[in-house]
Amino acid sequence: MTEAKGDKGFNATHVLRPRQQVEDQIRQAILSGRFAQGDKLPPETDLAVQLAVSRPTVREALRSLSEAGLIHKVPGATGGSFVKSVNHESLGKMLHESMSNILRLGTLDIEEVTSVRRLLEIPAARLAADHRTDEHVALMDKVVQRQRTTTLDDPDIPELDATFHSTIAEASGNRLLAAFVGSLHLVTRPASFLDVTPEVGRCTVRQHMAILRAIESMDADSA
């Protein structure tokens, strides 16, 4: 018997586990639009029959899709698995939760997150000067006027600061940038760590007023 000549070898193929196959099929059904945002998926028992797998396999796949942010589970008789609304706002929430956990675990340092926030706020302000609406300007002005009347022990100071910068990011017209800046500001809460004195408070208000006026007059260089 002679040995076969030429390339007659075999290539290994990657065989997906049943859980991965189920997860991939459901993910594709969601991403292709077969299930729209807010739609309820079939019950676990029905999915198990349709996909010819066990119910625990379906449950594992749904858990993975939930962790990925594609679906959310509602308990109770009228509950089930629903396709999650995925947009820049939900992205911001996921970023906020993820970065908060990372900071608590000590994987990242607060200074690293703060430096990224500062880097993103500069282009956000420039873009806001080009794309802001009257509603954005009105909201920022309302925040600044509120900041002018706050006292040093006012618990709303961090929230006002976050709202001001998040509104600028939203006014940029770039929803991804808005999601990042908003979540970074909520995580770092810079105003919470300031040694707030009357002079620091006045300086912050002056800076915010200058940024507001530049954006209002659509002066990107000054923003």
N, C-alpha and C positions, 0 to 999 in steps of 0.2 A: 504494500500500500504506500503510495507516494503522498508527500505532504502538499496540501493545496498551496498554490502560489498566489501572490497578489494580496491586496488588502481585504481579507475575509474575516477580520476580527469583529468583535461585538463591543458596543458602547453601553456603559451603564446608564440606566434611566432612573430619574428621581421619582419614586413612588410616594405620593402624598398620603398622609394618614387620613382616616375617615373624617376626623374632626376638621382637618385643614381643607378637605374637599368640600365639606358642608359650609364652612366659613367662606371659602372662595365663591361658592355658588350664590350664597345669600348676599355677599358683598357686591358681586357683579349685578345681581338683580336690583340692588339699591342704586348703584352708580349708573346703571343703564337707564334708570327712570321707571322700571317696572313697578317699583314701590316708591312713591313720592314722600317728601318730608311730611311727617305726621301720620303716615299710613301705619296701620297695625299689621304686623306679620302674622302668618298662620300660627295656630297653637303648636307647642312643641310636639304633641302627639301626631298632628297632621304632617308636620315637617319630617318627623322620623319615618312615617309611612312613605311620603313622597320621595324621600332621598334614600330610602332603604337602609337606614342606620338605626342605632338604638337611641332612645330618648336622652340618656346621659351624654351621648356624643353631640346631639343637637344642643343640649344645655351648655356644654363646653364651648361650642362654636359661638353661641349667642353671648356668652360671657366675654369671649375675646372681642367680639364686635362692639360690645358695650364699652370695654376698656379702650377701644380704638376711637370711641366717640361717634360711631355711626348709628347706634340704637340706644334706647334707654328702656328699662324695665319698670313697669307700673304694677305694684302688688294688688291683690284683691280679685274678686270675682269678675269685675269688668276690666281688669288690667291686662297685661301681656307685654309683648315686645313691640315698641314703636320706633319708626325711623326718626332719627333725631334731626332737628333743624340745624344745618351746618352752614354758618356764615361767619363774617368777620367778628360778630359779637360773641358767638359761641367759641370761636377761636381764642378771643381775648380771655374768656373765662377759663378755658383749658390751660392757656399759658400762665395765667395767674395762679391757678391751683398747682400746676407742675413746678413753677419756680418757687412758690411758697414751700412746697415739700422739699425741694432740693436745698433751699436755704436752711430749713430746719435740720436736715440731715448733715449739713456742713459740706456738701459736695462743691458748692460754690460759695464765694465770699460776697457779702453785701456790696463791697466796693466794686466788684466786677460787674454786678448788675447795674449799679448806679452809674458807672462810666458809660455803659451801653445806652442807658436812658438819656444821659446828657448828649451823647453823640447823635441820637435820633431826634432830640427836641429841636436842634438847630435847623436841619432841613425841613422838619415839620412846620416850623414857624414861617420859613421862606415860602413854602408851598401854600400855607394858609393865606398869606398875603395875596396870592394869585387866585385862590379858589374860594375864599370865604363867602358866606352869604350874610345877609342882614341878621338872620336868626343867630348865626354863630357870634357875630359881634355883640348882639344884644345879650346873649348868655354870658359872654366873657365880661361885659361891662357890669352885669348884675353881680357877678362873682367879685369883681374888683371893688365895687361899691360896698358889698358886704364885708370884704376884708378891711376896708378903711374904718369900719365901726367895731371890729372885733377887739376884745380884750385879750391880754396875754394868756389867760387861763381858759379861753374859749375852746371847747373840745372839737369844734367844727373846723379849726384851722387846717389840719391835714386834709380833710375832705374838700375844703374850698380850693386848696392848692392843687389837689389831684384833678378836680373838676375843670379848673382853668387850663391846665396843660392837656388834659384829655380832649377838651373842646377844640384847642388849637390843632391837635392831631386829626380830629374828625374834619376840621375845616380844610385840611390839606388836600382832601379829595382822594387820598390813597387809603383805602380801607384796611389794607394789611399793615401799613404804618400806624394807623390809628389803633389797631388791635395790640400791636407791640408796645407803643408808648403808653396806652391806657393800662395795660397789665403791668408794665414795668413800674409805673407810678404807684399803682395800688400795692405792689409788693414792697417797694423801697420806702414809701411814705416819707419822703425827705423832710417835710415840715415837722414830722414827729421827733426828729433827731436834732433839730436846730436848738441852739441855746437862745431861745427867743427873748430878746430884750426890746424895749420900745424902739430903739434905733434900728435893730434888725427887722422889726415889723414894718417900720416906715420905709426902709430900703426895699423890702420885698414888694410892698405896694407900689412904690415908684417904678420898680423894674417891670412889674406886671402892667402898669398903666402905659409905660413906654412901648411895650410889646403890643398891647391892645391898639394903641393909636397907630402904630406902624402897620399892623394888619388891617385896621379899619381904612387907612388911606392907601392900602395896597402897595406899600413900600417894602418890597422883599429884602432890600439891602439893610434896612434898619431893623427889620423884624428879627 
